[in-house]
Amino acid sequence: MDTEIQLNNKETNTLDSNSDPEQTASDSENINERDLTEIYAKLILSNSIVMSKSEICIKLKHVSKISTIRNKIISDLTNDKLLIEGNWFVMKKANGGIGLMKGYLKAFPKTNAPAQSEFANLLSKYNIHLDDFEKSFKKKKTDKFPRILTDSDIKHNAYLYSSELADIIQNNDFLCERVVLDPSVVIQQSTISSIHAKRQQKPKQRYSPSDKS
């Protein structure tokens, strides 16, 4: 691609490579409903607002057989729209390109009363109260909003937040009142344009008879 911006699925493919659908179903049935509800709640109430798939796995590493049921857990939460999948991260590549990296953003209700009531009902499916969910956007219980996400909130050293994530936060009333991205950890459009311009200006090597050995 000319812009060198593309979705990198390496992380997803690596983490999914050992998953067996039949084994996943079997193992999820072996975990009782109460324990499974606690696993879902642990993710939903995590103070990590944006997570990569590997970060989710680390959070759940204490759970027995989590490697075989993690895909079901993530799928259930994304289907219920409590985790929103998107290109929330970017990674600078060795060749100067930019790779979009998939991540999971904590869900958010609209600010009108009917929508919040509907969202609260959805959370109740996992035995979670809306007030507790809102508090989970704080890093510490005593913190005040808005919370500023810095490089300490990104668990991969080579990652930055994408402009797509910045846009969704700025354009949502619930998120923009509670979350602010430190500009230093957001990929800027000027950075992307600069990379593209440099690649366009790079002179092509020409073949000449003198190149022959």
C-alpha positions in Angstrom: 0.0 0.0 0.0 1.3 3.5 -0.8 0.6 4.9 2.6 2.3 2.0 4.3 -0.8 1.9 6.6 -2.2 -1.6 7.0 -3.8 -3.8 9.7 -1.3 -6.0 11.3 -2.9 -9.3 12.4 0.2 -11.0 13.5 -0.6 -10.6 17.2 -4.1 -12.0 16.6 -2.9 -14.9 14.5 -0.2 -15.9 16.9 -2.6 -15.9 19.9 -5.3 -17.8 18.0 -3.0 -20.4 16.4 -3.4 -22.9 19.3 -7.1 -22.5 19.7 -9.3 -25.5 19.0 -13.1 -24.5 18.7 -14.3 -27.9 20.0 -11.8 -27.7 22.9 -12.9 -24.1 23.6 -16.5 -25.1 23.9 -15.7 -28.1 26.2 -13.5 -26.1 28.5 -16.0 -23.2 28.8 -18.6 -25.8 29.9 -16.2 -27.1 32.6 -15.9 -23.6 34.2 -19.0 -23.0 36.4 -21.2 -20.0 35.6 -20.2 -18.0 38.7 -16.5 -18.2 37.8 -17.2 -17.3 34.2 -19.2 -14.3 35.3 -16.3 -13.1 37.5 -14.0 -13.5 34.5 -16.2 -11.3 32.3 -16.5 -8.7 35.2 -12.8 -8.6 35.6 -12.3 -7.4 32.1 -15.3 -5.1 32.0 -14.2 -3.4 35.3 -10.6 -3.3 34.4 -9.0 0.2 34.7 -7.4 -0.4 31.3 -9.6 1.6 28.9 -7.9 0.4 25.7 -6.3 -3.1 25.6 -4.5 -5.2 23.0 -5.4 -8.9 22.9 -2.2 -9.9 24.5 -2.9 -7.5 27.4 -6.3 -9.2 27.9 -4.6 -12.6 28.0 -2.1 -11.3 30.7 -5.0 -10.0 32.8 -6.6 -13.4 32.7 -3.5 -15.6 32.9 -4.4 -16.7 36.4 -7.6 -18.4 35.1 -7.3 -22.2 34.5 -7.5 -23.1 30.8 -7.9 -19.4 29.9 -5.9 -20.0 26.7 -8.6 -22.2 25.3 -11.6 -20.0 26.2 -10.2 -16.5 25.9 -11.6 -16.2 22.3 -15.1 -17.0 23.5 -14.8 -14.4 26.3 -13.6 -11.7 24.0 -16.2 -12.7 21.4 -19.1 -12.6 23.9 -18.0 -9.1 25.2 -17.6 -7.7 21.7 -20.9 -9.2 20.6 -22.6 -7.5 23.6 -20.8 -4.3 22.7 -19.0 -4.1 26.0 -15.7 -4.2 24.3 -15.3 -2.4 21.0 -12.9 -3.8 18.5 -11.0 -1.4 16.3 -7.6 -0.1 15.1 -6.8 1.7 18.3 -3.0 1.3 18.2 -0.3 1.9 15.7 3.3 0.6 15.5 6.2 2.2 13.7 7.9 -0.4 11.5 11.6 -0.8 10.9 11.1 0.2 7.2 9.5 3.5 8.2 5.9 2.4 7.7 3.0 2.5 10.1 1.1 -0.6 11.0 -2.4 -0.4 12.5 -2.8 -2.7 15.4 -6.2 -4.1 16.6 -7.3 -3.4 20.1 -10.3 -3.4 22.4 -11.9 -0.2 23.8 -14.1 -0.3 26.9 -17.7 0.4 25.8 -19.5 3.6 26.7 -23.2 4.5 26.9 -24.8 7.5 25.3 -25.5 10.4 27.7 -29.3 10.4 27.3 -31.4 8.6 30.0 -33.0 5.9 27.9 -29.6 4.8 26.4 -28.0 4.7 29.9 -30.9 2.6 31.2 -30.4 0.2 28.3 -26.7 0.1 28.9 -27.2 -0.5 32.6 -29.5 -3.5 31.8 -26.7 -4.9 29.6 -24.2 -4.6 32.4 -26.6 -6.3 34.8 -26.2 -9.4 32.7 -22.7 -9.6 34.1 -23.8 -8.5 37.6 -22.2 -5.1 37.2 -23.7 -1.8 38.2 -23.4 1.3 36.0 -21.8 3.3 38.8 -19.0 0.7 39.2 -18.5 0.6 35.5 -18.1 4.4 35.3 -15.6 4.3 38.2 -13.5 1.8 36.3 -12.5 4.5 33.9 -10.3 5.9 36.7 -6.9 4.6 37.3 -7.4 5.0 41.1 -10.7 5.3 43.0 -9.6 8.7 44.4 -8.7 10.1 40.9 -10.9 12.8 39.2 -12.1 13.0 35.7 -10.9 13.4 33.0 -8.2 10.8 33.1 -5.2 11.4 31.0 -3.9 8.3 29.1 -0.1 8.4 28.8 2.6 6.1 27.7 2.3 4.2 31.0 -1.2 3.1 29.9 0.3 1.5 26.7 1.7 -1.9 27.5 3.7 -2.3 24.3 6.8 -0.1 24.0 6.5 0.2 20.2 2.8 1.2 20.2 1.1 4.6 20.0 -2.6 5.4 20.1 -4.1 5.8 16.7 -5.8 9.0 15.4 -8.9 6.8 15.0 -9.0 6.3 18.8 -8.5 10.1 19.3 -11.4 10.8 17.0 -13.8 8.5 18.8 -12.9 9.9 22.2 -13.3 13.5 21.0 -16.7 12.8 19.3 -18.3 11.0 22.2 -19.8 12.9 25.2 -19.3 10.1 27.7 -15.7 9.4 26.7 -14.5 13.0 26.3 -15.7 13.9 29.8 -13.7 11.1 31.2 -10.7 10.4 29.0 -8.0 12.6 27.5 -5.1 11.3 25.4 -1.7 12.8 26.0 -0.7 14.2 22.5 2.8 12.7 22.8 1.3 9.1 22.6 -1.0 9.7 19.7 0.2 9.2 16.1 -0.2 12.5 14.3 -1.5 12.8 10.7 1.6 14.9 10.0 3.8 12.0 11.0 2.0 9.7 8.5 2.2 12.3 5.7 5.9 12.8 6.4 6.6 9.1 6.1 4.6 8.9 2.9 6.4 12.0 1.4 9.8 10.6 2.2 9.0 7.3 0.4 7.6 9.2 -2.6 10.8 11.3 -2.8 13.2 8.4 -2.5 15.0 8.1 -5.9 14.7 4.8 -7.8 17.8 2.9 -8.5 18.5 2.6 -12.2 20.2 -0.3 -13.9 23.3 0.5 -15.9 25.8 -1.7 -17.8 28.4 -0.8 -15.2 26.4 -2.8 -12.6 27.4 -6.0 -14.4 30.1 -8.1 -12.7 
